[in-house]
Amino acid sequence: VPGNRPPAALDAITYLDHAATTRLRPEAVAALDRLRDSGVFGNPSGGHAVARRAKTVLEESRESIALALGCRPGEVVLTGGGTEADNLAVKGAARAARTRGLGDGVVTTAFEHKAVLASCDRLAAEGYRVTRAGVGADGVVDLDALGRALDERTVVVSVMLVNNEVGTVQPLADVAALVRERAPRAVLHTDAVQAVPWLDVASAAAPADLVAVSAHKFGGPKGVGALVVRAGTRLEPLVEGGGQEAGLRSGTSDVAGAAAMAAALEATTATRAAEVERVGGLRDRLIAGLRARIPDLFENGDPARKVASNCHVGVPGVEAEALLVALDRAGVCAAAGSSCSSGATEVSHVLMAMGLPRDDALSSVRLSLGFASVDADVTRALEVIPGAVARLRAASRATSPAASPSGAR
Ligand SMILES: Cc1ncc(COP(=O)(O)O)c(C=O)c1O
């Protein structure tokens, strides 16, 4: 793929779902091409020349990933994506702590990604005490509630760095200070999957013992991720076997995946400051244009605390699902709720946790930008979305003439 633009077949598409996934960055494609062209295919666990070449690529990739994430290469555990990294962090740390008799308390927030919430549910079924601290209407964790949930027997605290739906950045340094004071035995995990394109994770996640990232959110391949496991943090592995990844993730290593992730991460880090500026400008134009054309549109999450890419808006009286179908027909791809659910319509647990009325939650959509977004995407979105909203409102007025013109809030 030359540059960041899509191949011709996709040119007609306006892709506003970068928080769900991104296309491969050209640098990641080039890394894969280099491996193919140089014939690197070995199993890095072996001892012969072919294996050693693969091992060299794997370890160079790990070094590059470590540099970008602000840790030592030995602290990078490569995983099969963000979900696995979250599972390993939360379950692995809780089980290791209980085995050592340290306690059984697990604390998280109500609006984590399902990878963390389902891991916590599993732990609850195993007899751990799990508390989900609430979040405010601004999309930020309630630090008082979090603090109240912590005690001497808390062994894991998991608070995401950036929320995947509303894009709000969480106060991780404040969370860490609370944890160190009230739950000195606890390991702090942060799901930084949505943070990497927009925040310097090396510093933003520095207070955490465990940090999960996923390559496909920043231009790398799907099914490749990493968990930073800081020295001294104990984990029980989920996947056992040949002892790869310091025994924390057995299985023959995905050398090509690691190389492509490293290349994407390097490119992301090198261009981040400029991209935050550029994409933030696109997002601001998008939201201002939507507000001007749809006066009763509302925004979810505190705009001052969001990453540059996120535009999460609701239109009273318009069902998100119907709007997304209309947008898709017009070649505009967006999302509602979390991208990782099975496709069934369910109200967003994130918006419900933030206290949104159910109708507002069901009227909300996420338009997320990324490195491949350009000005024309915003122009097209502003051409299509207001018209689609007007048509849906007209249709609902026609079927229920008694309804108020803008729908009830
Ligand atoms: C915040 C967050 N955590 C975890 C994940 C899961 O990552 P993966 O898709 O690599 O399993 C996602 C993906 O949507 C996410 O947004």
The ligand as a Gaussian input file, in Angstrom:
#p B3LYP/6-31G(d) Opt

LIG

0 1
 C       -9.238000      -0.950000      25.355000
 C       -9.102000      -2.251000      24.641000
 N       -8.600000      -3.311000      25.284000
 C       -8.431000      -4.490000      24.702000
 C       -8.812000      -4.694000      23.387000
 C       -8.625000      -6.038000      22.770000
 O       -7.514000      -6.051000      21.917000
 P       -7.400000      -7.163000      20.757000
 O       -8.397000      -6.766000      19.712000
 O       -5.994000      -7.059000      20.282000
 O       -7.685000      -8.474000      21.376000
 C       -9.375000      -3.635000      22.659000
 C       -9.854000      -3.833000      21.274000
 O      -10.893000      -3.339000      20.897000
 C       -9.512000      -2.377000      23.306000
 O      -10.031000      -1.333000      22.663000

